[in-house]
Amino acid sequence: MSAALHAFTTVVPHWQPRVKPIDLAQASAEQLDALKVTPSNTKVSEYVLVLANDVETVRVRTPLFNAIMYNNGGLSRAEREVGATAASVVNRCIYCAAVHSSRYNQLTKDETVMAKIFADGAGAQLDPRLSAILAFATRLSQTPSQATAQDMAALVEAGLDQAEILDLILSASLFGWANRLMHTLGDPLPKDRA
């Protein structure tokens, strides 16, 4: 699709599904039940409505996503967003990279980190902790994974504990999966083309 975005941005684009989303007004009782696990303070996205064509996917995906990205303890929310963004950059998922870089910017009130990541990738000059997080998530997201024991040691040296490292592994891994679904099921379009 020629109108699809190909450059990374922190402006969240419109995601245009290729698969027909379910219509909430026509949804089955099973689909509506699965969609209840969507956080109530947000609109049900077209992506989730597409996934609702496979009820079990939504039933499992939403609580898993919430547990990985929003759980208390472990890695900070902002640092989880760095892991998700790194995976999305490796996988060239423009939509997910925009969502998670935008959330990082909102959480930290700092747009320079994501600007550096989009400009320089894994080589972005960041503070030592964020550099280690970015490098690890980037290497973990390669296919096949390029993450090594030295990458793990760099995380420990940067001050991450075991719970934080686990959260980073989970956030980057979750987006390795989600990016592939986003690519398969739709395209990121500029908001003015929605």
Secondary structure as a PSIPRED ss2 file (coil, helix, strand):
# PSIPRED VFORMAT (PSIPRED V4.0)

   1 M C   1.000  0.000  0.000
   2 S C   1.000  0.000  0.000
   3 A C   1.000  0.000  0.000
   4 A C   1.000  0.000  0.000
   5 L C   1.000  0.000  0.000
   6 H C   1.000  0.000  0.000
   7 A C   1.000  0.000  0.000
   8 F C   1.000  0.000  0.000
   9 T C   1.000  0.000  0.000
  10 T C   1.000  0.000  0.000
  11 V C   1.000  0.000  0.000
  12 V C   1.000  0.000  0.000
  13 P C   1.000  0.000  0.000
  14 H E   0.000  0.000  1.000
  15 W E   0.000  0.000  1.000
  16 Q E   0.000  0.000  1.000
  17 P E   0.000  0.000  1.000
  18 R C   1.000  0.000  0.000
  19 V C   1.000  0.000  0.000
  20 K C   1.000  0.000  0.000
  21 P C   1.000  0.000  0.000
  22 I C   1.000  0.000  0.000
  23 D C   1.000  0.000  0.000
  24 L H   0.000  1.000  0.000
  25 A H   0.000  1.000  0.000
  26 Q H   0.000  1.000  0.000
  27 A C   1.000  0.000  0.000
  28 S C   1.000  0.000  0.000
  29 A H   0.000  1.000  0.000
  30 E H   0.000  1.000  0.000
  31 Q H   0.000  1.000  0.000
  32 L H   0.000  1.000  0.000
  33 D H   0.000  1.000  0.000
  34 A H   0.000  1.000  0.000
  35 L H   0.000  1.000  0.000
  36 K C   1.000  0.000  0.000
  37 V C   1.000  0.000  0.000
  38 T C   1.000  0.000  0.000
  39 P C   1.000  0.000  0.000
  40 S C   1.000  0.000  0.000
  41 N C   1.000  0.000  0.000
  42 T C   1.000  0.000  0.000
  43 K C   1.000  0.000  0.000
  44 V C   1.000  0.000  0.000
  45 S C   1.000  0.000  0.000
  46 E H   0.000  1.000  0.000
  47 Y H   0.000  1.000  0.000
  48 V H   0.000  1.000  0.000
  49 L H   0.000  1.000  0.000
  50 V H   0.000  1.000  0.000
  51 L H   0.000  1.000  0.000
  52 A C   1.000  0.000  0.000
  53 N C   1.000  0.000  0.000
  54 D C   1.000  0.000  0.000
  55 V H   0.000  1.000  0.000
  56 E H   0.000  1.000  0.000
  57 T H   0.000  1.000  0.000
  58 V H   0.000  1.000  0.000
  59 R H   0.000  1.000  0.000
  60 V H   0.000  1.000  0.000
  61 R H   0.000  1.000  0.000
  62 T H   0.000  1.000  0.000
  63 P H   0.000  1.000  0.000
  64 L H   0.000  1.000  0.000
  65 F H   0.000  1.000  0.000
  66 N H   0.000  1.000  0.000
  67 A H   0.000  1.000  0.000
  68 I H   0.000  1.000  0.000
  69 M H   0.000  1.000  0.000
  70 Y H   0.000  1.000  0.000
  71 N C   1.000  0.000  0.000
  72 N C   1.000  0.000  0.000
  73 G C   1.000  0.000  0.000
  74 G C   1.000  0.000  0.000
  75 L C   1.000  0.000  0.000
  76 S C   1.000  0.000  0.000
  77 R H   0.000  1.000  0.000
  78 A H   0.000  1.000  0.000
  79 E H   0.000  1.000  0.000
  80 R H   0.000  1.000  0.000
  81 E H   0.000  1.000  0.000
  82 V H   0.000  1.000  0.000
  83 G H   0.000  1.000  0.000
  84 A H   0.000  1.000  0.000
  85 T H   0.000  1.000  0.000
  86 A H   0.000  1.000  0.000
  87 A H   0.000  1.000  0.000
  88 S H   0.000  1.000  0.000
  89 V H   0.000  1.000  0.000
  90 V H   0.000  1.000  0.000
  91 N C   1.000  0.000  0.000
  92 R C   1.000  0.000  0.000
  93 C C   1.000  0.000  0.000
  94 I H   0.000  1.000  0.000
  95 Y H   0.000  1.000  0.000
  96 C H   0.000  1.000  0.000
  97 A H   0.000  1.000  0.000
  98 A H   0.000  1.000  0.000
  99 V H   0.000  1.000  0.000
 100 H H   0.000  1.000  0.000
 101 S H   0.000  1.000  0.000
 102 S H   0.000  1.000  0.000
 103 R H   0.000  1.000  0.000
 104 Y H   0.000  1.000  0.000
 105 N H   0.000  1.000  0.000
 106 Q H   0.000  1.000  0.000
 107 L H   0.000  1.000  0.000
 108 T H   0.000  1.000  0.000
 109 K C   1.000  0.000  0.000
 110 D C   1.000  0.000  0.000
 111 E C   1.000  0.000  0.000
 112 T H   0.000  1.000  0.000
 113 V H   0.000  1.000  0.000
 114 M H   0.000  1.000  0.000
 115 A H   0.000  1.000  0.000
 116 K H   0.000  1.000  0.000
 117 I H   0.000  1.000  0.000
 118 F H   0.000  1.000  0.000
 119 A H   0.000  1.000  0.000
 120 D H   0.000  1.000  0.000
 121 G H   0.000  1.000  0.000
 122 A H   0.000  1.000  0.000
 123 G H   0.000  1.000  0.000
 124 A C   1.000  0.000  0.000
 125 Q C   1.000  0.000  0.000
 126 L C   1.000  0.000  0.000
 127 D C   1.000  0.000  0.000
 128 P H   0.000  1.000  0.000
 129 R H   0.000  1.000  0.000
 130 L H   0.000  1.000  0.000
 131 S H   0.000  1.000  0.000
 132 A H   0.000  1.000  0.000
 133 I H   0.000  1.000  0.000
 134 L H   0.000  1.000  0.000
 135 A H   0.000  1.000  0.000
 136 F H   0.000  1.000  0.000
 137 A H   0.000  1.000  0.000
 138 T H   0.000  1.000  0.000
 139 R H   0.000  1.000  0.000
 140 L H   0.000  1.000  0.000
 141 S H   0.000  1.000  0.000
 142 Q C   1.000  0.000  0.000
 143 T C   1.000  0.000  0.000
 144 P C   1.000  0.000  0.000
 145 S C   1.000  0.000  0.000
 146 Q C   1.000  0.000  0.000
 147 A C   1.000  0.000  0.000
 148 T C   1.000  0.000  0.000
 149 A H   0.000  1.000  0.000
 150 Q H   0.000  1.000  0.000
 151 D H   0.000  1.000  0.000
 152 M H   0.000  1.000  0.000
 153 A H   0.000  1.000  0.000
 154 A H   0.000  1.000  0.000
 155 L H   0.000  1.000  0.000
 156 V H   0.000  1.000  0.000
 157 E H   0.000  1.000  0.000
 158 A C   1.000  0.000  0.000
 159 G C   1.000  0.000  0.000
 160 L C   1.000  0.000  0.000
 161 D C   1.000  0.000  0.000
 162 Q H   0.000  1.000  0.000
 163 A H   0.000  1.000  0.000
 164 E H   0.000  1.000  0.000
 165 I H   0.000  1.000  0.000
 166 L H   0.000  1.000  0.000
 167 D H   0.000  1.000  0.000
 168 L H   0.000  1.000  0.000
 169 I H   0.000  1.000  0.000
 170 L H   0.000  1.000  0.000
 171 S H   0.000  1.000  0.000
 172 A H   0.000  1.000  0.000
 173 S H   0.000  1.000  0.000
 174 L H   0.000  1.000  0.000
 175 F H   0.000  1.000  0.000
 176 G H   0.000  1.000  0.000
 177 W H   0.000  1.000  0.000
 178 A H   0.000  1.000  0.000
 179 N H   0.000  1.000  0.000
 180 R H   0.000  1.000  0.000
 181 L H   0.000  1.000  0.000
 182 M H   0.000  1.000  0.000
 183 H H   0.000  1.000  0.000
 184 T H   0.000  1.000  0.000
 185 L H   0.000  1.000  0.000
 186 G E   0.000  0.000  1.000
 187 D E   0.000  0.000  1.000
 188 P E   0.000  0.000  1.000
 189 L E   0.000  0.000  1.000
 190 P C   1.000  0.000  0.000
 191 K H   0.000  1.000  0.000
 192 D H   0.000  1.000  0.000
 193 R H   0.000  1.000  0.000
 194 A C   1.000  0.000  0.000
